[in-house]
Amino acid sequence: MKTKIIVTIVVLLIILGILSFAVYGCSLDELNISGCTYYTKEEFEDLIKDERLPGNTIYQYLHIRSEKEENIPFIEEMEVSLVSLHKINVTVYEKKIIGCIPYMGEYICFDKDGIMVGSVGEPPADIPLVTGIDYSRMVYNEEVEATQKDVFECLLNVTQLLDKNSIRADRVNVSKDRDIDVYVGDIIVKLGKKDQYDEPVSALPSILKETEGLKGTLDMEKYSSENNNVIFVKNEK
């Protein structure tokens, strides 16, 4: 009986020692975050850390590994590695944004599938602002709902093509007549109303090189593989 008590006490002391080491011997001295551009280091730490044991390496490592990326706007995936008992590395892979929409004082960012991936107070750099259409519903991680779904799908196609052809547009606007204009620096590209925009947008990079340093309007409304004439009207002002 006495032996069992001694063994039980020893086991409890060992367990207590292990727990004490896990809590107090694994202080988190370094949390490295790389690949994150939409948040500051401090902002992202607040999103992924659990404040119940903020300074414990093991606890935070397990917590961050269990964190669901879909719950964090703009984040596609996270790779978490336990470097040592005092250091954790987190590599962030962000969702690719191809356009943003001004909506209720914010800018709603969407991906190639038209899914809202987050919102920001200022439009992101090198991402075209999409204007000229009304929206009925914006919900994170769901498809943007426009009052004219077919028009939004058309705009989505144009933003995809701009991204595919590495064209850094400032804005993509659709008129009431469904004519689409693309603003690239000081150049307005008039694409007009089409079923497909692949041909004019694919030709645009080489055409824009010819207008570098100029201000004006490129009329590509009638552009096609059969008719590759482009009218450029220089802005004299």
C-alpha positions in Angstrom: 0.0 0.0 0.0 2.8 2.4 1.0 4.7 1.5 -2.2 1.6 2.3 -4.4 1.3 5.7 -2.7 5.0 6.4 -3.3 4.7 5.4 -7.0 1.5 7.5 -7.4 3.3 10.5 -5.8 6.3 10.1 -8.0 4.1 9.8 -11.2 2.2 12.9 -10.2 5.4 14.8 -9.5 6.7 13.7 -13.0 3.5 14.9 -14.6 3.6 18.1 -12.7 7.2 18.6 -13.7 6.3 18.0 -17.4 3.4 20.4 -17.2 5.5 23.0 -15.4 8.2 22.7 -18.1 5.6 22.9 -20.9 4.1 26.1 -19.3 7.2 27.9 -18.0 10.1 26.3 -19.9 8.8 27.0 -23.4 8.6 30.8 -23.5 7.7 32.1 -26.9 10.5 34.6 -27.6 10.2 34.8 -31.4 7.2 34.5 -33.7 8.4 35.1 -37.3 5.7 35.9 -39.9 6.6 36.1 -43.6 4.5 36.6 -46.8 1.9 38.8 -45.2 1.2 42.2 -46.9 -2.4 43.0 -45.9 -1.6 43.1 -42.2 1.2 44.5 -40.0 3.0 41.9 -38.0 1.2 43.0 -34.8 -2.2 42.8 -36.5 -1.6 39.4 -37.8 -0.3 38.2 -34.4 -3.5 39.4 -32.9 -5.5 37.3 -35.4 -3.7 34.0 -34.9 -2.5 34.0 -31.3 -4.6 32.8 -28.3 -4.3 35.3 -25.5 -5.0 32.6 -22.8 -1.3 31.6 -22.9 0.3 34.2 -25.2 3.9 33.4 -24.1 3.8 29.6 -24.4 5.5 28.2 -27.5 3.9 24.8 -27.5 0.4 26.1 -26.8 0.6 28.8 -29.5 2.1 26.4 -32.0 -0.8 24.0 -31.6 -3.3 26.8 -31.6 -2.0 28.5 -34.8 -1.8 25.1 -36.6 -5.5 24.6 -35.8 -6.5 28.1 -37.0 -8.7 27.9 -40.1 -7.3 30.1 -42.9 -10.8 30.7 -44.3 -11.6 32.6 -41.1 -8.9 35.2 -41.9 -9.6 37.6 -44.7 -7.1 37.6 -47.6 -5.3 34.4 -46.4 -5.3 31.3 -48.6 -2.9 29.1 -46.5 -0.5 29.1 -43.6 2.5 26.9 -43.0 3.5 26.7 -39.3 6.8 25.3 -38.1 8.1 24.8 -34.5 11.7 25.9 -34.9 12.6 25.5 -31.2 11.0 25.6 -27.8 11.2 29.4 -28.1 10.6 30.1 -31.8 7.8 29.7 -34.3 7.8 30.4 -38.0 4.6 31.2 -39.9 4.6 31.5 -43.7 1.5 33.1 -45.1 0.1 32.6 -48.6 -2.4 35.3 -49.5 -5.3 35.0 -51.9 -4.9 36.6 -55.3 -7.0 39.7 -55.8 -8.0 40.8 -59.3 -10.4 43.7 -58.5 -12.0 45.8 -55.8 -15.4 47.5 -55.5 -16.2 50.7 -53.7 -19.0 49.8 -51.3 -20.4 51.6 -48.2 -17.2 53.5 -47.5 -14.9 50.5 -48.0 -13.3 48.6 -50.9 -14.5 45.1 -51.3 -11.7 42.9 -52.8 -12.6 39.8 -54.9 -10.8 37.0 -56.6 -11.0 35.4 -60.1 -14.2 33.6 -59.1 -15.9 36.8 -57.9 -15.6 35.7 -54.3 -15.2 38.4 -51.7 -11.9 37.8 -49.9 -11.8 40.8 -47.7 -12.3 44.6 -47.4 -9.9 47.5 -46.9 -10.2 51.2 -46.2 -8.1 52.2 -49.1 -7.9 50.6 -52.6 -5.0 48.2 -52.9 -2.1 49.2 -55.2 -2.1 47.8 -58.7 -5.6 46.4 -58.3 -8.3 47.8 -60.7 -11.2 49.6 -59.2 -14.5 48.3 -60.7 -17.2 50.9 -61.1 -20.5 51.6 -62.8 -22.6 48.7 -61.4 -24.8 48.3 -58.3 -24.5 45.4 -55.9 -27.1 43.9 -53.7 -25.1 41.8 -51.3 -21.5 41.5 -50.1 -20.6 38.6 -47.7 -17.1 37.5 -46.9 -16.1 34.2 -48.5 -19.2 34.3 -50.8 -19.8 35.3 -54.4 -20.4 39.0 -54.9 -24.1 39.5 -55.8 -24.7 42.3 -58.4 -28.1 43.6 -59.4 -27.0 42.8 -63.0 -25.3 39.5 -62.6 -24.4 39.2 -66.3 -22.8 42.6 -66.3 -20.7 41.7 -63.3 -19.6 38.4 -64.9 -18.5 40.4 -67.9 -16.5 42.8 -65.7 -15.0 39.8 -63.9 -13.9 38.4 -67.3 -12.2 41.6 -68.2 -10.4 41.9 -64.8 -9.2 38.3 -65.2 -7.9 39.1 -68.7 -6.1 42.2 -67.5 -4.4 40.2 -64.8 -3.5 37.4 -67.2 -1.9 39.9 -69.6 -0.1 41.7 -66.7 -1.9 45.0 -67.4 -2.0 47.2 -64.3 -5.2 49.0 -64.8 -6.4 51.7 -62.4 -10.1 51.3 -63.1 -12.6 49.3 -65.1 -15.9 51.1 -65.7 -19.1 49.9 -67.3 -21.6 52.4 -68.7 -25.4 52.1 -68.7 -25.2 50.8 -72.2 -22.7 48.1 -71.0 -19.7 49.7 -72.8 -16.5 48.9 -70.9 -13.7 51.4 -70.5 -10.3 50.5 -68.9 -8.2 53.3 -67.4 -4.4 52.6 -67.5 -2.5 55.6 -66.3 -3.3 58.5 -68.6 -4.8 56.3 -71.3 -8.5 55.4 -71.5 -9.1 52.2 -73.4 -12.6 51.9 -74.9 -13.4 48.2 -75.3 -17.1 48.8 -76.0 -19.7 46.1 -75.6 -18.7 42.6 -76.6 -19.4 38.9 -75.9 -15.7 38.2 -75.6 -12.8 40.5 -74.7 -9.9 38.1 -75.2 -8.6 39.5 -78.4 -8.5 43.2 -77.6 -7.1 42.8 -74.1 -4.5 40.3 -75.3 -3.3 42.9 -77.9 -3.3 45.7 -75.4 0.2 45.3 -73.8 2.0 45.9 -77.1 -0.4 48.7 -78.1 0.2 50.5 -74.7 3.9 50.4 -75.3 3.3 52.6 -78.4 1.4 55.2 -76.3 3.9 55.3 -73.4 4.2 58.9 -72.1 1.1 60.0 -73.9 -2.3 61.0 -72.7 -5.5 60.1 -74.7 -8.0 57.6 -75.7 -7.6 54.2 -77.4 -10.7 53.2 -79.3 -10.7 49.4 -79.5 -14.5 48.9 -79.8 -14.3 47.3 -83.2 -11.0 45.5 -82.6 -10.9 41.8 -83.6 -8.5 39.3 -85.2 -9.9 40.4 -88.6 -9.9 44.1 -87.8 -6.8 45.1 -85.8 -7.0 48.8 -86.5 -6.9 50.9 -83.3 -7.8 54.6 -83.2 -5.8 56.7 -80.7 -7.0 60.2 -80.0 -4.3 62.2 -78.2 -5.4 64.5 -75.3 -4.0 67.9 -76.2 -4.5 69.3 -72.7 
